[in-house]
Amino acid sequence: MPVLDSTLIAKVARKLSQAPDSRRGQHASILVAAAGAYCLSGQLDEHLDELTRPTGYDPSAARLFEALIESALVVARGERALEPAERTAFQNALLLGCSGYLSEPRVKELLRDLEEQLAADGLDHRIQALGEVVRGPEQAREMLRVSALLAEALGGVRHGERALLARLAERLGVCQSTVDEILVETRRALQE
């Protein structure tokens, strides 16, 4: 396994928190907005209200957050378990990338739950389930972007990760050229 670069992990975290196209006036990513809703599912915090609907907790946004993290986990690990250094890097990138909305124990618990679900259901079933959560091309693209960024943090998108991104894209109804675009954008963003 390659040595994990803390500078790269910090860059990935920064890119996770930013909207992919800030020119449209959006500053936070879908991941950050969904993280706010996810936090509301556990405990309320007054500074999260700005990220959610005026009515408060949004269960579909919380499900989307879990799906974004699960998709990255599926792409990063595939059929194998994460090594301890990879798990730590994944957790750190999430903690920083979610703009402080998640605590370390909450991230660890979420990853443990998602890994147990993946082990119980299998890769094919989880990829199918991920497709049921995503609503629209913007969420599908964000799922692929988050997955690609976190895979880059764990040593890069190699053939196996690329194949899993392609399977995920197919399930999401996204053409393969979009996966290529996202990978190019991801690599370019991390070189900034």
N, C-alpha and C positions, 0 to 999 in steps of 0.2 A: 504494500500500500504506500502511495506517495505521502510525504510529510505534508501535513495540512498547514497552510499559510494563514496566520492570524490576520495579516493585512488583507488578504483576499476575502476572508470571512467577514471582515468589517465592511469591505466594499459591497459584498453580496447583501449584507444586512441593510446598508444604505439604499441599495437599488430595490430591495424588497419593499422598503417603506415609501418609496417614491412612486408616483403615478408613471406609467410607461411613457405617456406623452403629456408633459406638464404645459405644453403650449395651449391645451384645451382648457386651461384654468383649474384643472384638478391637481391638487398638491399631494394628497395621500393616495396610496394605492388601494385597490379593492381589498387586498389582504389586511391593511391597517383598519379600514372601515369595518370589515367583517370581524376582526379581532376585537374591536370595541363591542360589537353585538355579542360576541362569544363571552366576553367578560361579564356582560350583563346577565348572561345565563347562570353565572355563579354568584356574583356579588355585585351590587350596584355601587357605582362610584360617580359622583357628580360631574366629573370632567368627561365622562363618556357620553353624556347626553347629546353633545354636538355631533357625534358620529352616527346616531341612530335616529329613527323616525321620531316625530314628536310624541308618538304613543309609547315610546320606550323600547323594550326588548323586541327584537325581530328574530323569530326562530329560524327563518329561512337564511338569514345572514349568518347566524351561528352555525348552521349546517354547512353553508358555503365555506366558512373559515375552516372547519374540520376537513372538508373535502380538499381544500387547497393544500393543507398540510399533508393529508393522506396521499394526495397525488405526488407530492415531492418525495415522500417516504417510499412510495411504490417505485418511482423512477430511480431513486438513489440506491435502493437496496435490492429490488427485484426479488429473486428467490433466496437471497442470502440474508444473514443478520448483519446489522451495522456493527463494525468494530468499535470499541470504546472511544477511540479518538474521533471517529466519524460521528458517533452519537453526540459527543460533546460539541463538536463543530456545528452540527445540525441544530442542536439546542441553542447554542450561542447566537447563531445567525437568526434564528426565530425570535429569541428574546430581544435582540437589538432591532431586528427588522419590523417588529410589531410595535415599535415606538413606546415601549414600556407598559403596554396594556396587559401583558401577561407576566406572571411571576414564574420563577424557575421551577417551583414544585408543580405548578399548573402545566407547564410545558412538558415536564418529565412524565406526569400522569397521562397527558394527552398522547404522547408518543408511545408510552407503554400500552395504552388502550388500543391505539391504532395498529401497533405491531401484533397484539394478541388477535385482533380482528382479522388481520391479514393472514396470520398463521392458521386461524380456524377456517376461514373462507377460501383462501387461495387467491393467487394473483388475478386470474381471469374474472372471478366473481367480483373482486374489489374494483377492477377497472370498469366493469359493467355498472356497478353501484355508483361510481364517481360520475358517470355520465348522466345519471338520474338527478343529480343535484344542480348541475350547471344550467343556467337559464340564459341563453343568448351567446352571441359570438364574443362579446367583450369579456364575459366571465370565462368562457372557454380559453380565450387567449391568455387571460391572467393565470389560469390554472397551468397552462403550458409554460408561461414565463416564470412563475414561482418554482415549478419543478426543474426547469433548466438552470435557474440561478442557484438553487440549493445543490443540484448535481455538480455544478461548477465548483462550489465551495468544498465539495468532498472529493476533489481530484479531477474534475472535468467530466464532460459528457463524452464517454467512450461509446463503442459500438453497442454494448448492452443497454446503456441508458438511452441512446438514440432510438433503439428499437422499441423500448418501452414508451418513449415519448410519441413515437409513430402510432403505436397501438392505442394510446390514450387519445391522440388526435382523431384517429378513426372513430373511436367511440363517441367523441364529442362532435363529430360531423365537421371537423376542420380538415382542410386539404393539407397534404404533406408539404407543399411549398410554404405554408404558414409555419410549420415546424422549423424548416430551414431558415426562414426569416427571423424567427424568434431566437434561434441559436446564433445567428450572425449579430443581431441586436444585443443579445446577452454578452457575447464576447467583446463586442465593441464598447458596451457600457462599462464593463469591468476593466477595460484598458484606460479609461478616462482618469 
